[in-house]
Each structure stands twice: as C-alpha cells, then as structure tokens.
C-alpha cells in the first residue's frame, strides 16, 4: 500500500537527484530517505530507482509513480484542508428534518444563532412528522431529526439506537371559538368537550386525540382533519368545531377568533432532537444540536 509520506520522499529524490539532497529538502537524514525509498519499493513490488555510484535515475515504474505523485499529493492536501475546515466549523453541512410547528418556532432561532457563530456551516431543512423523520435519520437521509413523543402513549417510541437530546415539554391546549361557552374558562376537562364536533390534526396527533378522549370515556366526532395548523385554527375560529393542539403549534400561527384554554388533566409531548451516535461527534451536527437546545431553553 502506497503511503503519502513515501510519495513525498520519492518526488524529492526525483527533483534533487540524490538521497542527501532530498533529505536536506525534507528536513531529515540521508539514511531516513534511503529507508523510506526501500519501504516504497517493497510496497509496490518493483525497483523505482537505479543507483550507479553517485548517479541515480528513475526506472519506468519510478517515472510513472512520480508522474502521478503530484496529483495525488495535491488531492490529499486539498482533502486535508477541507476536512480541517469542517472540523473547525469553517465549513460543513447539516441535513435537518423537523415537524412543522418545530420548524416555525425552534428552528429559526437555532439556525440564526448557528449562522452567526459559524457562517460557513450550511443547514438544509425538510419537514416530516415522526415516525417518518426518524426513518429518514436511520436510513441516512438526514443528520438530525426534530421529533416528539407523547407522555403515556400506548405505543412507546423505540429510540434506543439513537442519541436523544431532550429539548422541552410541550403541553396541549384546547382551542374553542372565542364565543364558545368555555372560551373564558381557566381550564377545561376534555370530557366537557365530548359532544362537540372536532377538528383533528396530523395522523399521529389524531391517534393521540382519540386515545385521550377514549380515556375520558367518549369517542370524538371528527368532522375535519388536516395537517395544516392554520387550517385547524381557521376552522375553530369559524365555529365549525373544537380542537386540541400543542402549545408550539398555536404559537406558530396567529390565532384569530379562537381561545386557547388549558387542558386538564395535562396532556404533554416531549420535544427532542435525534441523531445517530457517530453523527453526534461531527462538529456541525453537535453545534446545531446545541443551538436547538438553547432555542428551546428560551421558550
């Protein structure tokens, strides 16, 4: 196997014409140069130099290797410089996947701070709800996933193979029209909404809604279902039903014609950032993770 240090020695010998001159150029002794050349010839399995007294010339194999050496060494230097830039956060890329309410609340603050601290680091953003976002992470289609899981959910999340960074606990609130009988209440039990028409959110949130309602002794009558949070708020504002949304989702839109009422007993979801163990060691990923945690701490 050819080593870069051997190529550097061969190029110096070819340029200077002797082991001693190559040693002076490289800052090492003549015996060290000789040993390196013997190691290189053993590695390639053929002589590279013909020695005749003080005179030295390259064999055909030596000429071929010297011809390629400059390009190889230049490529290695460029690679070393690029890796050093990534390691020093002067360059780098992070592929982030986030659920929509995280994209509009946590992500902007985190990425603005990341760009200010490390302008060479680039972050791409794609939206996906868990578990799809977690699948993208495991399949290598992203580096970092912003996800959530509900406390006490019937199906536990299997994240044992991932690095899990807890960010914040997001409490669900009830949304009712501003003229609803419960609009001025400090809190509402979900059972008090049993006879109302419901507007449901994403499939996972919809499943959680049904689970919570059934735990309170009723099955919600879902008239509308949409993944779009502004649409949920608009439908509630038009008095077409009630909804339960995470606080982050409510903060991500401008609610008009609705009231957010604290839900009792509390229903919470944990917001987390997920990555793979090896990716957690990549400087740009670690820096993005840290900024997401700081953004969550301000909320």
N, C-alpha and C positions, 0 to 999 in steps of 0.2 A: 504494500500500500504506500503510495507516494505521499510524503508529508510536505507541507508548505515550507518548513524551515530548510529542508533538503533542496527544494527548488530554488530558494533564495541563494543558497551556497553555490549551486551549480551555475546560476546566472552570474554570480560574482566571479567565479573561476573563469567562465567563458569570456567575460568582459575584460578582466585584468590579465589573464593569461597564465596565472600561477596561483598555487595554494597560499603562498606567503602574502602576495598582494591582495588576494581575496580576503585573507584573514585580517589584514590591516583595514580594508574597507568595511568589513563586518564587525570589527572590534573583538576578534577572537584570535587564538593562536593558529599557527600553521598545522600542528598535529590535529587540532579540533576540526579544521576544514577537511583534512585527509580522512578522518574518521567518518565525518558526515557524508563524504563522497562514496566511501566504501559501503556505508549503510544504504545509500540511494541505489547504487549498482546492485546490491543484494536484493533490494526491494523490487527492482524492475527485471532482474534476472539476466542482465546483459551489460557489457562494458559501455561506459559513456565517455571515457577519456582514454587517449593513447599517450603514454608517457615515454619520451625518448630523451634521457638525460634531463636537462633543464627545460627542454621544449615540451609543450603539451598541446594536443589538439583534440577536438571533439570527434567521436565516432558518428556514424549516421544516426544511431539512436540518440546520442547526445545532442546532435543538432536538432532533431525533431523535438526533443523534450525542451530544449532552450527556446525553440520557436513558440511552443505552447505556454511556456512558463510565464511570460509577461502577461498574457491574457488571464491565466489562472490566478496569478498573484494580484492583478488589478481587481478581478472579480471578488477575491477574498477580502481585499481591503475595503471595497465598496460594501460588501456584506457586513463586515465588522463595524463599519461606520453606521450603517442603517440599524443594526441590532443595538449598538450603543445609544443611538438616538431614541429608539423605542424604550430601552431600559431606563433612559434618563427622562422619559416623558416629553422629549422634544418632538416626538412623532409617535404614531400608534393609532390603532383603530379599535373601536368597541361597537359590537352589534347588540343593541338593546331592544328587548321586546317588553311591552308594557300593556296592561289593561287600560281602557280609555280614561277612567277617572284618575288613574295614576299619571297618565300621560299629560293631563291638563293641570295637575296640581303639584305633584312631587317632581316630575321630570324637568319641567322648565327651570325651576330654581336650581336643581342639581347641575344641569348641563351648563347653565350660565356661569355658575361658580367654577366648574371644571374648565371651561374655556378661558376664564380669566386667569386661573392658576397655571394651566397647561395648554396654551393656544395651539400647540402642534398636534394635540390629540383630537381625533375626529370620532364622533359618535353618530351612528345611524339608528333610526328609530322605526320600529314596526309595531303595530298594535295586534294583540291577540289576548284572549281571555285564557286563564288556566282551565283545563289541563293542557290545552294546545300549546301555550307558551312554554310549558315545562317539557313537552315533547320536542319542540324546536331546539331547546337547550341541549337535551340529551342526544339529539341527532346531529349536533354540530352546526345548526343553522343560526345560532346566536351565541353570544358570550355571556350575557346577563339577562335574567328574566325578572321582571317585577310581577309578583303574583300575590294571591291571598288565599286564606282558608278560614272557614267559619268555625268558631268555637263550638265544640259539642256536636259537630256534624256527624251524621250517621256513618258516612264513609270517610275514613281517615286518609290524609294525604301521605303518600309514600315518597318521602324526600330524603331517605337515609343515605343515598349515594351522592347527595348534593351538599354544597356549603350553603347554609341557611342564615341569612342576616336579618333578624327581626328589625322592622323599621317603626311601626306604630300600630296601635289598636284602633280600628275604625268602627264606631258604633252606628248601628242602623237607626234611622228616624222614620216616623210615619209622615207621609205627605197627604194633606187633605186640602180641598178647596178652601179659599180664605173665608167663605161664608158657611162653611160646614159647622155643624153643631159642636164639634170638638176642636175647632180652629183656635180657641182661646185657652184650651186646656194646657196645663203644665206638662202633663204626661198622659199617655193613653195605653191601656192594655190592648193587645192585639185582638183579644176576644170581643172588644167593643166595636170592632170593625167587621164582625162576622157576616153581617147582612149587606155589606157594601159591595158594589162591583169593583174589581181590582184591575190595575194596570201592572203587568209584570215586566221584569227586565230581561237580562240575558238568560240563556237556558240554565246556567248554573245557579244564578240568583233566583230564578223561577223555582227551581227544585228546592232551594233553601226556604223560600217563602211558603211553599206548600208544606214542607216539613214542620216549620214553626207553627203555621196555622193548625195543622192537624194535631200538633202537640197541645194546642189550646182548645181542641175539641171541635173544630169545624174545617171544612174544605173550602178554600176561597173560590169564588166565582170570578174567573179571569176573563174579562171581556176583551182586553187588548194586551198584546205582548210585543215589546220592541227592545232592541239592543241600544237604542239611541236615548240617552238620558234626557236631553232637551225635549224629546218627544214625550217621554213619560211625564215630565213636569208640565208640558203643554196640555196633555190630556187631563191631568188632575186639575189644572187651572181652569179648564173648560167644564169642570164639574161632571166629567164622564167616569169618575171613579177615584179610588184612593190607591196609594202605593206605599211601599217601604223601600227606601234607598239608603245606601251607605252615606255617611256624612261627607266623604270625599266627593261622591257623585253630585250631591247637592251643591257643594262649593264650586264644582267645575262648571256649573251653569248659572244663569241669572234667573232665579225662580220668580215668576210673576203669577199673581192670582192664586198662590198656594201658601200654606203654612206648614212648617216643619215642627212636629211635636215629638218630644222624647218618648221612646217606646219602652214600656215596662211589661215584663222583666226585660232586662237589656239583652239585645242580640248583637254580637260583635263579630268582626272578622279581623284576622291578623294580617297586616300587610308586610310582606317580606321581599327581600331581593335574593335571588338564587343564582348560583354559578357552579361550575364543576371545580373539584379540588385543585386540579392543575391550572385552570384559568384564574383561580383566585390569587395565584402567585405572579400573574402578568401585571406589570406596573399600571398600565392604563385601565385594566379591569378593576384593580384594587382601588385606584383613585376615584373611579366612577362610583364604586360601591360606597366609598367614604363620603362622597358628596351627596349621595342619595340618603345616607343616614343623617347627615347634617340638615338636609332639607326637611326630613321627617321630624327632626328634633325641634324645628321652628314652628311646627303646626300645632 
